[in-house]
Amino acid sequence: MKDAITLSIDGRPLSVRAGTTVAAAVELAMPGRGGHVSPGGARRQPLCGMGVCGECRVTIDGEAHRLGCQTPCAAGMRVRTDA
Ligand code: FES
């Protein structure tokens, strides 16, 4: 893939095109499973895609509550959906 970068999502490598958002990468890695888990245990999925709803929150390189829809993927980035 031209302009591919590799990051990890929940410890598994994934290659995406440069410019792909983290929210899109999470969907590619685990279709329909969502990016995080609510306090009640339900999987949540991105809703607005513009930084308002917070449903795309993930942990990126150890920093919790990052908005996946507003964050472009970067080479070597470590994304966790379980925090
Ligand atoms: S999808 Fe709503 S803030 Fe990211």
Backbone and ligand atoms as CSV (ligand in chain L), in Angstrom:
chain,resi,resn,atom,element,x,y,z
A,1,MET,N,N,0.853,-1.190,0.000
A,1,MET,CA,C,0.000,0.000,0.000
A,1,MET,C,C,0.889,1.240,0.000
A,2,LYS,N,N,0.596,2.140,-0.946
A,2,LYS,CA,C,1.379,3.373,-1.028
A,2,LYS,C,C,1.082,4.245,0.191
A,3,ASP,N,N,2.112,4.884,0.712
A,3,ASP,CA,C,1.982,5.781,1.857
A,3,ASP,C,C,1.424,5.077,3.097
A,4,ALA,N,N,1.722,3.790,3.242
A,4,ALA,CA,C,1.210,3.040,4.393
A,4,ALA,C,C,2.028,3.339,5.642
A,5,ILE,N,N,1.335,3.389,6.756
A,5,ILE,CA,C,1.996,3.474,8.050
A,5,ILE,C,C,1.429,2.351,8.916
A,6,THR,N,N,2.224,1.908,9.864
A,6,THR,CA,C,1.794,0.810,10.722
A,6,THR,C,C,1.713,1.293,12.161
A,7,LEU,N,N,0.590,0.994,12.786
A,7,LEU,CA,C,0.379,1.281,14.202
A,7,LEU,C,C,-0.118,0.003,14.847
A,8,SER,N,N,-0.332,0.013,16.140
A,8,SER,CA,C,-0.916,-1.172,16.768
A,8,SER,C,C,-2.215,-0.794,17.454
A,9,ILE,N,N,-3.180,-1.702,17.356
A,9,ILE,CA,C,-4.466,-1.527,18.013
A,9,ILE,C,C,-4.696,-2.725,18.901
A,10,ASP,N,N,-4.742,-2.462,20.194
A,10,ASP,CA,C,-4.843,-3.532,21.197
A,10,ASP,C,C,-3.762,-4.590,20.978
A,11,GLY,N,N,-2.581,-4.107,20.640
A,11,GLY,CA,C,-1.418,-4.984,20.514
A,11,GLY,C,C,-1.257,-5.669,19.173
A,12,ARG,N,N,-2.194,-5.459,18.266
A,12,ARG,CA,C,-2.091,-6.091,16.949
A,12,ARG,C,C,-1.714,-5.055,15.903
A,13,PRO,N,N,-0.746,-5.365,15.052
A,13,PRO,CA,C,-0.333,-4.389,14.038
A,13,PRO,C,C,-1.405,-4.193,12.970
A,14,LEU,N,N,-1.479,-2.968,12.477
A,14,LEU,CA,C,-2.410,-2.636,11.400
A,14,LEU,C,C,-1.742,-1.596,10.517
A,15,SER,N,N,-1.784,-1.818,9.211
A,15,SER,CA,C,-1.258,-0.838,8.257
A,15,SER,C,C,-2.421,-0.090,7.634
A,16,VAL,N,N,-2.290,1.229,7.602
A,16,VAL,CA,C,-3.320,2.093,7.021
A,16,VAL,C,C,-2.642,3.149,6.168
A,17,ARG,N,N,-3.410,3.806,5.359
A,17,ARG,CA,C,-2.886,4.914,4.580
A,17,ARG,C,C,-2.646,6.115,5.480
A,18,ALA,N,N,-1.618,6.869,5.155
A,18,ALA,CA,C,-1.364,8.117,5.875
A,18,ALA,C,C,-2.605,8.997,5.785
A,19,GLY,N,N,-2.973,9.623,6.875
A,19,GLY,CA,C,-4.150,10.479,6.918
A,19,GLY,C,C,-5.384,9.794,7.468
A,20,THR,N,N,-5.313,8.480,7.642
A,20,THR,CA,C,-6.444,7.749,8.225
A,20,THR,C,C,-6.599,8.143,9.684
A,21,THR,N,N,-7.813,8.377,10.125
A,21,THR,CA,C,-8.015,8.699,11.531
A,21,THR,C,C,-7.926,7.428,12.381
A,22,VAL,N,N,-7.653,7.618,13.644
A,22,VAL,CA,C,-7.598,6.481,14.569
A,22,VAL,C,C,-8.962,5.797,14.640
A,23,ALA,N,N,-10.050,6.561,14.630
A,23,ALA,CA,C,-11.378,5.954,14.680
A,23,ALA,C,C,-11.595,5.033,13.484
A,24,ALA,N,N,-11.171,5.456,12.300
A,24,ALA,CA,C,-11.312,4.612,11.110
A,24,ALA,C,C,-10.425,3.378,11.228
A,25,ALA,N,N,-9.230,3.544,11.757
A,25,ALA,CA,C,-8.329,2.399,11.921
A,25,ALA,C,C,-8.907,1.374,12.894
A,26,VAL,N,N,-9.528,1.865,13.969
A,26,VAL,CA,C,-10.161,0.941,14.928
A,26,VAL,C,C,-11.276,0.163,14.242
A,27,GLU,N,N,-12.050,0.842,13.412
A,27,GLU,CA,C,-13.127,0.150,12.693
A,27,GLU,C,C,-12.553,-0.887,11.730
A,28,LEU,N,N,-11.440,-0.564,11.079
A,28,LEU,CA,C,-10.803,-1.538,10.194
A,28,LEU,C,C,-10.297,-2.743,10.983
A,29,ALA,N,N,-9.773,-2.483,12.172
A,29,ALA,CA,C,-9.181,-3.563,12.974
A,29,ALA,C,C,-10.239,-4.459,13.601
A,30,MET,N,N,-11.363,-3.869,13.972
A,30,MET,CA,C,-12.401,-4.643,14.666
A,30,MET,C,C,-13.772,-4.139,14.226
A,31,PRO,N,N,-14.181,-4.505,13.020
A,31,PRO,CA,C,-15.435,-3.971,12.453
A,31,PRO,C,C,-16.636,-4.174,13.364
A,32,GLY,N,N,-17.325,-3.059,13.631
A,32,GLY,CA,C,-18.561,-3.115,14.392
A,32,GLY,C,C,-18.407,-3.326,15.886
A,33,ARG,N,N,-17.184,-3.395,16.370
A,33,ARG,CA,C,-17.001,-3.638,17.804
A,33,ARG,C,C,-16.847,-2.356,18.602
A,34,GLY,N,N,-16.520,-1.236,17.945
A,34,GLY,CA,C,-16.417,0.024,18.657
A,34,GLY,C,C,-15.068,0.254,19.307
A,35,GLY,N,N,-14.887,1.501,19.739
A,35,GLY,CA,C,-13.589,1.908,20.221
A,35,GLY,C,C,-13.379,1.860,21.715
A,36,HIS,N,N,-14.421,1.811,22.505
A,36,HIS,CA,C,-14.225,1.732,23.948
A,36,HIS,C,C,-15.450,1.115,24.601
A,37,VAL,N,N,-15.360,0.914,25.897
A,37,VAL,CA,C,-16.427,0.250,26.644
A,37,VAL,C,C,-16.982,1.227,27.671
A,38,SER,N,N,-18.301,1.354,27.747
A,38,SER,CA,C,-18.933,2.248,28.718
A,38,SER,C,C,-18.807,1.660,30.121
A,39,PRO,N,N,-19.043,2.472,31.151
A,39,PRO,CA,C,-19.002,1.943,32.524
A,39,PRO,C,C,-19.959,0.770,32.733
A,40,GLY,N,N,-21.044,0.719,31.948
A,40,GLY,CA,C,-22.000,-0.377,32.052
A,40,GLY,C,C,-21.602,-1.624,31.275
A,41,GLY,N,N,-20.476,-1.549,30.549
A,41,GLY,CA,C,-19.975,-2.715,29.832
A,41,GLY,C,C,-20.350,-2.774,28.363
A,42,ALA,N,N,-21.095,-1.774,27.860
A,42,ALA,CA,C,-21.488,-1.787,26.450
A,42,ALA,C,C,-20.368,-1.238,25.582
A,43,ARG,N,N,-20.160,-1.859,24.421
A,43,ARG,CA,C,-19.199,-1.323,23.465
A,43,ARG,C,C,-19.798,-0.069,22.854
A,44,ARG,N,N,-18.995,0.976,22.705
A,44,ARG,CA,C,-19.434,2.246,22.142
A,44,ARG,C,C,-18.773,2.447,20.784
A,45,GLN,N,N,-19.433,3.165,19.888
A,45,GLN,CA,C,-18.887,3.405,18.564
A,45,GLN,C,C,-18.952,4.888,18.234
A,46,PRO,N,N,-18.032,5.341,17.365
A,46,PRO,CA,C,-18.063,6.739,16.952
A,46,PRO,C,C,-19.430,7.107,16.399
A,47,LEU,N,N,-19.870,8.333,16.728
A,47,LEU,CA,C,-21.184,8.777,16.287
A,47,LEU,C,C,-21.078,10.008,15.391
A,48,CYS,N,N,-20.447,11.069,15.879
A,48,CYS,CA,C,-20.502,12.338,15.150
A,48,CYS,C,C,-19.366,12.507,14.134
A,49,GLY,N,N,-18.209,11.969,14.431
A,49,GLY,CA,C,-17.073,12.117,13.528
A,49,GLY,C,C,-16.498,13.515,13.477
A,50,MET,N,N,-16.882,14.373,14.436
A,50,MET,CA,C,-16.375,15.754,14.410
A,50,MET,C,C,-15.970,16.265,15.788
A,51,GLY,N,N,-15.676,15.368,16.703
A,51,GLY,CA,C,-15.111,15.779,17.978
A,51,GLY,C,C,-16.092,16.250,19.027
A,52,VAL,N,N,-17.359,15.931,18.886
A,52,VAL,CA,C,-18.371,16.424,19.815
A,52,VAL,C,C,-18.855,15.354,20.796
A,53,CYS,N,N,-19.156,14.176,20.321
A,53,CYS,CA,C,-19.851,13.180,21.160
A,53,CYS,C,C,-18.933,12.423,22.128
A,54,GLY,N,N,-17.682,12.270,21.803
A,54,GLY,CA,C,-16.748,11.545,22.666
A,54,GLY,C,C,-16.863,10.031,22.590
A,55,GLU,N,N,-17.663,9.523,21.691
A,55,GLU,CA,C,-17.868,8.073,21.594
A,55,GLU,C,C,-16.701,7.347,20.935
A,56,CYS,N,N,-15.748,8.081,20.430
A,56,CYS,CA,C,-14.595,7.464,19.770
A,56,CYS,C,C,-13.364,7.447,20.664
A,57,ARG,N,N,-13.531,7.713,21.959
A,57,ARG,CA,C,-12.386,7.816,22.859
A,57,ARG,C,C,-11.595,6.518,22.933
A,58,VAL,N,N,-10.288,6.673,22.873
A,58,VAL,CA,C,-9.359,5.555,23.016
A,58,VAL,C,C,-8.134,6.058,23.780
A,59,THR,N,N,-7.295,5.131,24.151
A,59,THR,CA,C,-6.022,5.492,24.764
A,59,THR,C,C,-4.946,5.408,23.688
A,60,ILE,N,N,-4.206,6.495,23.527
A,60,ILE,CA,C,-3.159,6.546,22.505
A,60,ILE,C,C,-1.826,6.800,23.184
A,61,ASP,N,N,-0.915,5.874,22.997
A,61,ASP,CA,C,0.421,5.981,23.601
A,61,ASP,C,C,0.333,6.304,25.090
A,62,GLY,N,N,-0.619,5.654,25.768
A,62,GLY,CA,C,-0.757,5.792,27.215
A,62,GLY,C,C,-1.616,6.953,27.666
A,63,GLU,N,N,-2.041,7.807,26.755
A,63,GLU,CA,C,-2.866,8.960,27.113
A,63,GLU,C,C,-4.341,8.611,26.876
A,64,ALA,N,N,-5.106,8.540,27.965
A,64,ALA,CA,C,-6.507,8.127,27.887
A,64,ALA,C,C,-7.397,9.242,27.332
A,65,HIS,N,N,-8.567,8.846,26.866
A,65,HIS,CA,C,-9.638,9.751,26.437
A,65,HIS,C,C,-9.262,10.633,25.255
A,66,ARG,N,N,-8.439,10.104,24.368
A,66,ARG,CA,C,-8.154,10.830,23.121
A,66,ARG,C,C,-9.293,10.577,22.140
A,67,LEU,N,N,-9.627,11.561,21.357
A,67,LEU,CA,C,-10.694,11.425,20.371
A,67,LEU,C,C,-10.137,10.819,19.087
A,68,GLY,N,N,-10.535,9.595,18.819
A,68,GLY,CA,C,-10.030,8.897,17.641
A,68,GLY,C,C,-10.431,9.546,16.334
A,69,CYS,N,N,-11.587,10.196,16.310
A,69,CYS,CA,C,-12.047,10.796,15.054
A,69,CYS,C,C,-11.274,12.072,14.725
A,70,GLN,N,N,-10.566,12.620,15.700
A,70,GLN,CA,C,-9.831,13.866,15.486
A,70,GLN,C,C,-8.323,13.649,15.440
A,71,THR,N,N,-7.902,12.385,15.488
A,71,THR,CA,C,-6.482,12.082,15.590
A,71,THR,C,C,-6.031,11.254,14.398
A,72,PRO,N,N,-5.135,11.772,13.592
A,72,PRO,CA,C,-4.615,10.963,12.489
A,72,PRO,C,C,-3.655,9.897,13.016
A,73,CYS,N,N,-3.641,8.759,12.362
A,73,CYS,CA,C,-2.721,7.687,12.729
A,73,CYS,C,C,-1.290,8.138,12.472
A,74,ALA,N,N,-0.378,7.621,13.273
A,74,ALA,CA,C,1.043,7.904,13.094
A,74,ALA,C,C,1.804,6.590,13.211
A,75,ALA,N,N,2.920,6.514,12.532
A,75,ALA,CA,C,3.729,5.305,12.564
A,75,ALA,C,C,4.154,4.992,13.989
A,76,GLY,N,N,3.950,3.760,14.390
A,76,GLY,CA,C,4.358,3.320,15.719
A,76,GLY,C,C,3.383,3.649,16.826
A,77,MET,N,N,2.293,4.311,16.512
A,77,MET,CA,C,1.297,4.696,17.507
A,77,MET,C,C,0.707,3.434,18.153
A,78,ARG,N,N,0.482,3.488,19.470
A,78,ARG,CA,C,-0.118,2.359,20.186
A,78,ARG,C,C,-1.496,2.780,20.684
A,79,VAL,N,N,-2.522,2.134,20.159
A,79,VAL,CA,C,-3.909,2.464,20.489
A,79,VAL,C,C,-4.497,1.335,21.317
A,80,ARG,N,N,-5.148,1.712,22.411
A,80,ARG,CA,C,-5.859,0.718,23.238
A,80,ARG,C,C,-7.339,1.092,23.256
A,81,THR,N,N,-8.190,0.106,23.094
A,81,THR,CA,C,-9.623,0.362,23.123
A,81,THR,C,C,-10.242,-0.109,24.430
A,82,ASP,N,N,-9.459,-0.707,25.282
A,82,ASP,CA,C,-10.005,-1.336,26.488
A,82,ASP,C,C,-9.792,-0.514,27.741
A,83,ALA,N,N,-9.410,0.733,27.589
A,83,ALA,CA,C,-9.175,1.560,28.775
A,83,ALA,C,C,-10.187,2.692,28.850
L,1,FES,S1,S,-17.040,10.363,16.885
L,1,FES,FE1,FE,-17.874,11.924,18.110
L,1,FES,S2,S,-16.160,12.801,19.108
L,1,FES,FE2,FE,-15.327,11.315,17.772
